[in-house]
Amino acid sequence: MKNLNLPLIFSFMLLGCANAFAQQTGTQEALFRQKADSILALMTLEEKIGQLNLPAAGDFTTGQASSSNIADKIKAGQVGGLFNIKTVAKIRDVQRVAVEESRLGIPLLFGMDVIHGYETIFPIPLGLASSWDMELIKKSAQIAAKEASADGINWTFSPMTDISRDPRWGRVSEGSGEDPFLGSEIAKAMVRGYQGDDLSLSTTLMACVKHFALYGAGEAGRDYNTVDMSRQRMYNEYFPPYKAAIEAGVGTVMTAFNEVEGIPASANRWLMTEVLRDQWGFDGFVVTDYTAINEMIDHGIGDLQTVSARSLQAGVDMDMVGEGFLTTLKPSLEEGKITEEEINEACRRILIAKYKLGLFEDPYRYCDIERAENEIFNAENRQVSREIAAQSFVLLKNEKQTLPLAKQGTIALVGPMADNAENMTGTWSVAGRFEESISLMQGIKNAVGEEVTILHARGANIVRDSLLESRVSVFGKPTYRDSRSEEELIAEALEVAKKSDIIVAAMGESAEMSGESSSRSSIELPENQRKMLQELAKTGKPIVLVLFTGRPLAIRWETENLPAILNVWFGGSEAGDAIADVLFGKVNPSGKLTATFPQNTGQIPIYYNHKNTGRPLPEGEWFQKFRSNYLDIPNSPLFPFGYGLSYTSFKYGDVKLSHSQLAGDQTLTAKVSITNTGKYDGAEVVQLYVRDVVGSVTRPVKELKGFQKVFIKAGETQEIHFELRQEDLKFYNHSLDFVFEPGDFEVMIGTNSMEVSKEIIVWND
């Protein structure tokens, strides 16, 4: 069998018996498993272990794949897939080595962090979530899959579904916020967008839900840090989005860096086998995060051989980068620490994934140069990115209808994010064409032409400390630090402000101030930027703060002192044009927050679906002695979950319920009339919350159970209907049984989690 360069020969030889087996069992899954077993029978132990190895590609150039260091391992059957390699030419070259120069010719997987777009970048995930539009979110994933697959990629490490209530954690930008219900809906939309209905189609990607589990709950908001929580909280608050992705058919799962109940996730059999496979029925393969196996040495549970064996036994199938599997599984097998069947099962799952992707049928199915030339970063995709970005922005304040702006007069455009195209895409946009993104300045110029005079001044650097600024530009997105003094920069901003009718201040974070390894101990606006705003405010000119951020920020001073704040997150490739669309009223903003904005860093963690204490602060009160509150600020957030304004206004009628009492599997219909009482047509996200008033265990003060984004014309009234069933009211009790408990329930409908109207029902068994 040595140097069998045509893998399809043995694949087709085995196809007959595999098809017969599939016909006998009647399942496609059985066919894939039989095919994988047929190949397993031909593999050496070293080749099986090789399939479990996922190195990062770093030394390939087109035409040199055969002479690279990784290529030698590929030829020896010691690589199952590669990531961080792009372009059809490079990937085809590497795949040729695998299928024509290795003994069995097993094709490789090619993965990449396609997080919120490939070359056409969409808003960061926290921004996408703020659209509350599942079809748009799904569409963004479909376009990302189409572009990435056109460039040779067949696997993405997305979606990240980690719930987080701590905005100090930088990767809050990469998730969907604090709510398990909304996070679950977004997880399903993303998986279906990436994978479609048929993974073998060359326009889809195999998705990877991450980071399993609890990665967003690290202590102190510090990345990679310890996590400790009850199982009841896991099941009710943190597990649902992962489970939703599994139910949507996600192909792979990535382990988390953190420990869970004292055992790092990658070695946690309870997580990877008992929960993921036995309870949830996951049948894909599990891959670690980058060097996660090796990092368990520092966690303190053993040397590389020990932690590698524990990971395999836990249910991990593929080792990303660390090569612990590659170098230690054979000795562990010889010493009786693991079994060959454990190796076989991990290898089988990876082979099945390759069959599902159609790689055995055609290893080069993702290597069509014509697709690469026509389907990536084209005008159509960029237009969709622009439209989605405009739907993600959240209008936080609009005093005296400062917005939308009129296309007249003179605008002072100031701030470090005003003319910075490279930072528009935000974090985790690894394949993006940063230099071709649309900056805010360019977007405004495109919108107003010669009708408006634009005066520009930088006004401030991103941060005062140059060393700190260097830490937030390590991925090649320049911050364009200005060497002038803080006073000189402010003076220039004041000069253009005096000549203008209105000030547009582009402030906040740069792209990499949030994201992986970008935790912040204080989430206020950087001091030098606030100082510039304070000086601008003294001019008396109206100020529109265009806020760039990858996390909720504590902007209490800005909210109290500026008339208008538009939170634009990081909008992607077309951010500048999308922001201008909203600033000048071409698009009416409709985004709503999916993560609470605190009044200051000291309120963290703060989230809407908290539980009461035995001494809750009465609603509407600031402080009472011997109640659960602060001395210096109210308990309430600056902006609550679900909050977002519009250029128009919506009036909610009373909540009407179909029943005051229900029993068993009856359906409750809740309805409310909403009238657009303003001058603009607009979209509103109508939110349904429920409170289980009395339970066998304590229950949250409210939980999101439904939402609808509806477009209502000015002067129009629409009646919105929600349906609730007993299943929607179940939760995991102290014994971790998923139960419905009869009793009183508050049903609430409103424009955000704080502004709701409620009715009470009784629901019996």
Secondary structure, 3 states (H helix, E strand, C coil): CCCCCCHHHHHHHHHHHHHHHHHHHCCHHHHHHHHHHHHHCCCCHHHHHHHCEECECCCCCCCCHHHCHHHHHHHCCCCCEEECCCCHHHHHHHHHHHHHHCCCCCCCEEEECCCCECCCECCCHHHHHCCCCHHHHHHHHHHHHHHHHHCCCCEECCCECCCCCCCCCHHHHHCCCCCHHHHHHHHHHHHHHHHCCCCCCCCCCECEEEEECCHHHCHHHCCCCCCCCCHHHHHHHHCHHHHHHHHCCCCEEEECCCEECCEEHHHCHHHHHHHHHHHCCCCCEEECCCCHHHHHHHHCCCCHHHHHHHHHHHCCCEEECCCHHHHHHHHHHHCCCCCHHHHHHHHHHHHHHHHHCCCCCCCCCCCCHHHHHHCCCCHHHHHHHHHHHHHHCEEEEEHHHCCCCCCCCEEEEECCCCCCHHHCCCCCCCCCCHHHCCCHHHHHHHHHCCCCEEEEECCCCCCCCHHHHHHCCCCCCCCCCCCCCHHHHHHHHHHHHHCCCEEEEEEECCHHHCCCCCCCCCCECCHHHHHHHHHHHCCCCCEEEEEECCCCCECHHHHHHCCEEEECCCCCCCHHHHHHHHHCCCCCCCCCCCCCECCCHHHCCCCCCCECCCCCCCCCCCCCCCCCCCCCCCCCCCECCCCCECCCCEEECCCEECCCEEECCCCEEEEEEEEECCCCCEEEEEEEEEEECCCCCCCECCEEEEEEEEEECCCCEEEEEEEECHHHHCEECCCCCEECCCEEEEEEEECCCCCEEEEEEEEEC
